[in-house]
C-alpha cells in the first residue's frame, strides 16, 4: 500500500501534530482516500486537518454541513461504517458527492468538553471497500475518543494561552480608554486567528464609531472628548467575557473581539454592547461581523465597518 502524501505544511503546534498522527493511525487501520478532522459551525463544515491520498481536499476547506454525509451519521440516520455508501440512500444522494465522491464512508461524531457536537472524524473513499473494514469499529471508536481528549486538552491550553497573551499585551494599552491600542489589537487578532485555524472556533467582532468626537474636541476641547472615550472604554471592559479583547483601533473607533461566538451569540452581544455604549453617549454607530473561515479575522473588522455603512444607508 502506498503511503499517503502530504502537500501541505507540517503541523506548527503539538495539537495539530497529534491530530495529524491520529489521522495517520486511522489510515493504517482503514486506508481510505481521505481522512478528515472537522468542525461544525452553524452550516459550515470546516476541514481542520486532512490526510489526503488523491481527492485534493485541503485544510481550511469549508463545505455546507447540511450537504455532508456526516450530518446523517450524527443524527443516527445512517451507519458509522458503510463499506458501500452507495447502498445507503442518504449517503448516495448527499450533495457532497459532487465535490468529494463517497463510495465508502467511515465517520464518528466529535463532542466538545461541554457535550455539544464539535465536528466529526471521518474517512471517505471514491469506491466501495471490503466489508472487513467493519471489523475495525472498536479501534476506530477508541481513536475517536482519543480525539475528544485532545480537544479537551487543547481547550484548556487555549485558555492558558490567552491568559499569557493578556500579560504580554500590557505595554500595548491605550492611555485614554484603558483598552488595547491598535498594535495590541493586531497582535491579539493574529493570536486568535491562529487558534481559529487550529480549532475552527467561531469568532466575531463588534465595531463602535463615535460619530461626534471631532465636534466634541473642536467645540469643547480635547479633554472633553477624552472623558467620553475613557468612560466608553471602561464600559466596554465591563462587558468583556474571558478571552475577549477590546481596543481603540482608531481615534473615534472602539472594537471588540468576541471569542467562541457564533451568529446567535453575536446578535445578543452586539445588542448588549450597543445599548450600553449609547446609554452613556447616544452618538454612536455600531456594526458587527462573524469571522469567515475562508477569509480569517484579518477581514472581519472591515466587514463590521461595512455593516455600519449598511445600517446608515438603510435608515
JOMO-V953345 format. One record per residue. N is the residue number from 0. RES is the residue in three letters. PHI is phi as a letter, one per 40 degrees, with the letter a starting at -180 (none if undefined). Layout:
<<N	RES	PHI> <N	RES	PHI>>
//
This chain:
<<0	UNK	none> <1	UNK	c> <2	UNK	c> <3	UNK	c> <4	UNK	c> <5	UNK	b> <6	UNK	b> <7	UNK	b> <8	UNK	d> <9	UNK	c> <10	UNK	d> <11	UNK	c> <12	UNK	a> <13	UNK	d> <14	UNK	c> <15	UNK	c> <16	UNK	c> <17	UNK	c> <18	UNK	c> <19	UNK	c> <20	UNK	c> <21	UNK	c> <22	UNK	c> <23	UNK	c> <24	UNK	c> <25	UNK	c> <26	UNK	c> <27	UNK	c> <28	UNK	c> <29	UNK	b> <30	UNK	c> <31	UNK	c> <32	UNK	d> <33	UNK	a> <34	UNK	b> <35	UNK	b> <36	UNK	b> <37	UNK	b> <38	UNK	b> <39	UNK	b> <40	UNK	b> <41	UNK	g> <42	UNK	b> <43	UNK	c> <44	UNK	b> <45	UNK	b> <46	UNK	c> <47	UNK	c> <48	UNK	b> <49	UNK	b> <50	UNK	b> <51	UNK	b> <52	UNK	b> <53	UNK	i> <54	UNK	c> <55	UNK	g> <56	UNK	c> <57	UNK	b> <58	UNK	d> <59	UNK	g> <60	UNK	c> <61	UNK	b> <62	UNK	b> <63	UNK	c> <64	UNK	d> <65	UNK	c> <66	UNK	c> <67	UNK	c> <68	UNK	c> <69	UNK	c> <70	UNK	c> <71	UNK	c> <72	UNK	c> <73	UNK	c> <74	UNK	c> <75	UNK	g> <76	UNK	c> <77	UNK	a> <78	UNK	c> <79	UNK	c> <80	UNK	b> <81	UNK	b> <82	UNK	d> <83	UNK	b> <84	UNK	c> <85	UNK	c> <86	UNK	c> <87	UNK	b> <88	UNK	d> <89	UNK	c> <90	UNK	c> <91	UNK	c> <92	UNK	c> <93	UNK	c> <94	UNK	d> <95	UNK	d> <96	UNK	d> <97	UNK	c> <98	UNK	b> <99	UNK	b> <100	UNK	d> <101	UNK	b> <102	UNK	c> <103	UNK	b> <104	UNK	a> <105	UNK	b> <106	UNK	a> <107	UNK	b> <108	UNK	c> <109	UNK	b> <110	UNK	b> <111	UNK	c> <112	UNK	d> <113	UNK	c> <114	UNK	g> <115	UNK	c> <116	UNK	c> <117	UNK	c> <118	UNK	i> <119	UNK	a> <120	UNK	b> <121	UNK	a> <122	UNK	b> <123	UNK	b> <124	UNK	b> <125	UNK	c> <126	UNK	b> <127	UNK	d> <128	UNK	b> <129	UNK	c> <130	UNK	c> <131	UNK	c> <132	UNK	c> <133	UNK	c> <134	UNK	c> <135	UNK	c> <136	UNK	d> <137	UNK	c> <138	UNK	c> <139	UNK	c> <140	UNK	c> <141	UNK	c> <142	UNK	c> <143	UNK	c> <144	UNK	c> <145	UNK	c> <146	UNK	c> <147	UNK	c> <148	UNK	c> <149	UNK	c> <150	UNK	c> <151	UNK	c> <152	UNK	c> <153	UNK	c> <154	UNK	c> <155	UNK	c> <156	UNK	c> <157	UNK	c> <158	UNK	c> <159	UNK	c> <160	UNK	c> <161	UNK	c> <162	UNK	c> <163	UNK	c> <164	UNK	c> <165	UNK	d> <166	UNK	c> <167	UNK	c> <168	UNK	c> <169	UNK	d> <170	UNK	c> <171	UNK	b> <172	UNK	b> <173	UNK	c> <174	UNK	c> <175	UNK	c> <176	UNK	c> <177	UNK	g> <178	UNK	c> <179	UNK	c> <180	UNK	c> <181	UNK	c> <182	UNK	c> <183	UNK	c> <184	UNK	d> <185	UNK	c> <186	UNK	c> <187	UNK	c> <188	UNK	c> <189	UNK	c> <190	UNK	c> <191	UNK	c> <192	UNK	c> <193	UNK	c> <194	UNK	c> <195	UNK	c> <196	UNK	c> <197	UNK	c> <198	UNK	b> <199	UNK	g> <200	UNK	c> <201	UNK	c> <202	UNK	b> <203	UNK	a> <204	UNK	b> <205	UNK	b> <206	UNK	b> <207	UNK	b> <208	UNK	b> <209	UNK	c> <210	UNK	c> <211	UNK	b> <212	UNK	c> <213	UNK	d> <214	UNK	c> <215	UNK	c> <216	UNK	c> <217	UNK	c> <218	UNK	c> <219	UNK	b> <220	UNK	g> <221	UNK	c> <222	UNK	c> <223	UNK	c> <224	UNK	c> <225	UNK	c> <226	UNK	c> <227	UNK	c> <228	UNK	c> <229	UNK	c> <230	UNK	c> <231	UNK	c> <232	UNK	c> <233	UNK	c> <234	UNK	c> <235	UNK	c> <236	UNK	d> <237	UNK	c> <238	UNK	c> <239	UNK	c> <240	UNK	c> <241	UNK	d> <242	UNK	g> <243	UNK	c> <244	UNK	b> <245	UNK	b> <246	UNK	a> <247	UNK	c> <248	UNK	c> <249	UNK	a> <250	UNK	d> <251	UNK	b> <252	UNK	b> <253	UNK	b> <254	UNK	b> <255	UNK	b> <256	UNK	c> <257	UNK	b> <258	UNK	c> <259	UNK	f> <260	UNK	b> <261	UNK	c> <262	UNK	d> <263	UNK	c> <264	UNK	c> <265	UNK	c> <266	UNK	c> <267	UNK	c> <268	UNK	c> <269	UNK	c> <270	UNK	c> <271	UNK	c> <272	UNK	c> <273	UNK	c> <274	UNK	c> <275	UNK	c> <276	UNK	c> <277	UNK	c> <278	UNK	c> <279	UNK	c> <280	UNK	a> <281	UNK	c> <282	UNK	c> <283	UNK	b> <284	UNK	b> <285	UNK	b> <286	UNK	a> <287	UNK	a> <288	UNK	a> <289	UNK	c> <290	UNK	c> <291	UNK	c> <292	UNK	d> <293	UNK	c> <294	UNK	c> <295	UNK	g> <296	UNK	c> <297	UNK	c> <298	UNK	c> <299	UNK	c> <300	UNK	c> <301	UNK	c> <302	UNK	c> <303	UNK	c> <304	UNK	c> <305	UNK	c> <306	UNK	c> <307	UNK	c> <308	UNK	c> <309	UNK	c> <310	UNK	c> <311	UNK	c> <312	UNK	c> <313	UNK	c> <314	UNK	c>>
//
